[in-house]
Amino acid sequence: MKTTLYVNRDLLRQAMDLSGIKSSTGVIDAALKEFVRRKRLERLAASLGKMELTFDDRSLEELRRDE
């Protein structure tokens, strides 16, 4: 789908440099995929709620042996 966007050129260039992706389309696609991935992880974490994890050396060692 073709879309016209106004994109901050400095941010786009930084994203391209950091990612190694050569095209504007590629870097925007990668950024959108990462955004969606993070939001889905946030929703998953929120839906699971919070639980306190407490491990001591002994219980961690037992977990390692079970692997």
LUMGU-178655 format. One record per residue (C-alpha): residue number from 1; residue in three letters; x, y, z. Coordinates in Angstrom, 1 decimal. Each point is the difference from the previous one (the first is absolute). Layout:
<atoms>
<k=NUM; r=ALA; u=X; v=Y; w=Z>
...
</atoms>
This chain:
<atoms>
<k=1; r=MET; u=0.0; v=0.0; w=0.0>
<k=2; r=LYS; u=1.4; v=3.4; w=-0.9>
<k=3; r=THR; u=-0.3; v=2.7; w=2.6>
<k=4; r=THR; u=1.4; v=3.5; w=0.2>
<k=5; r=LEU; u=1.6; v=0.7; w=3.3>
<k=6; r=TYR; u=1.9; v=2.9; w=1.6>
<k=7; r=VAL; u=2.9; v=-1.6; w=1.8>
<k=8; r=ASN; u=2.7; v=1.7; w=2.1>
<k=9; r=ARG; u=3.0; v=-0.4; w=-2.3>
<k=10; r=ASP; u=2.5; v=0.0; w=2.8>
<k=11; r=LEU; u=-1.8; v=-2.8; w=1.9>
<k=12; r=LEU; u=-0.3; v=-1.9; w=-3.2>
<k=13; r=ARG; u=3.7; v=0.3; w=-0.8>
<k=14; r=GLN; u=0.9; v=-1.0; w=3.6>
<k=15; r=ALA; u=-2.3; v=-3.1; w=-0.2>
<k=16; r=MET; u=1.5; v=-1.0; w=-3.3>
<k=17; r=ASP; u=3.6; v=0.4; w=1.3>
<k=18; r=LEU; u=-0.7; v=-1.9; w=3.2>
<k=19; r=SER; u=-1.9; v=-2.8; w=-1.6>
<k=20; r=GLY; u=2.1; v=-0.3; w=-3.1>
<k=21; r=ILE; u=-3.1; v=0.0; w=-2.1>
<k=22; r=LYS; u=0.6; v=1.8; w=-3.3>
<k=23; r=SER; u=-3.5; v=1.1; w=-1.0>
<k=24; r=SER; u=-2.5; v=2.3; w=1.6>
<k=25; r=THR; u=-2.8; v=-2.4; w=-0.6>
<k=26; r=GLY; u=2.0; v=-2.8; w=1.7>
<k=27; r=VAL; u=0.9; v=2.0; w=3.1>
<k=28; r=ILE; u=-3.6; v=1.2; w=0.4>
<k=29; r=ASP; u=-1.3; v=-3.6; w=-0.4>
<k=30; r=ALA; u=2.5; v=-1.2; w=2.6>
<k=31; r=ALA; u=-1.0; v=2.8; w=2.4>
<k=32; r=LEU; u=-3.7; v=-0.8; w=-0.4>
<k=33; r=LYS; u=0.6; v=-3.7; w=0.6>
<k=34; r=GLU; u=2.0; v=0.8; w=3.1>
<k=35; r=PHE; u=-2.7; v=2.3; w=1.3>
<k=36; r=VAL; u=-2.7; v=-2.6; w=-0.5>
<k=37; r=ARG; u=2.2; v=-2.7; w=1.7>
<k=38; r=ARG; u=0.6; v=2.2; w=3.0>
<k=39; r=LYS; u=-3.7; v=1.0; w=0.4>
<k=40; r=ARG; u=-1.0; v=-3.7; w=-0.2>
<k=41; r=LEU; u=2.5; v=-0.8; w=2.7>
<k=42; r=GLU; u=-1.2; v=2.8; w=2.2>
<k=43; r=ARG; u=-3.6; v=-1.3; w=-0.4>
<k=44; r=LEU; u=1.1; v=-3.5; w=0.8>
<k=45; r=ALA; u=1.9; v=1.1; w=3.1>
<k=46; r=ALA; u=-3.0; v=2.0; w=1.2>
<k=47; r=SER; u=-2.4; v=-2.9; w=-0.6>
<k=48; r=LEU; u=2.2; v=-2.4; w=2.0>
<k=49; r=GLY; u=0.0; v=2.4; w=3.0>
<k=50; r=LYS; u=2.8; v=0.1; w=2.5>
<k=51; r=MET; u=1.4; v=-2.8; w=2.1>
<k=52; r=GLU; u=2.9; v=0.1; w=2.4>
<k=53; r=LEU; u=2.8; v=-2.4; w=-0.8>
<k=54; r=THR; u=2.4; v=-0.9; w=2.7>
<k=55; r=PHE; u=2.7; v=-2.5; w=-0.6>
<k=56; r=ASP; u=2.9; v=-1.0; w=2.2>
<k=57; r=ASP; u=3.1; v=-1.8; w=-1.2>
<k=58; r=ARG; u=-1.4; v=-3.4; w=0.8>
<k=59; r=SER; u=-3.2; v=0.4; w=-1.9>
<k=60; r=LEU; u=1.8; v=1.4; w=-3.0>
<k=61; r=GLU; u=2.4; v=-2.9; w=0.0>
<k=62; r=GLU; u=-3.1; v=-2.4; w=0.0>
<k=63; r=LEU; u=-1.5; v=1.8; w=-2.9>
<k=64; r=ARG; u=3.3; v=-0.3; w=-1.9>
<k=65; r=ARG; u=0.1; v=-3.7; w=0.6>
<k=66; r=ASP; u=-3.5; v=-0.4; w=-1.3>
<k=67; r=GLU; u=1.0; v=1.4; w=-3.4>
</atoms>
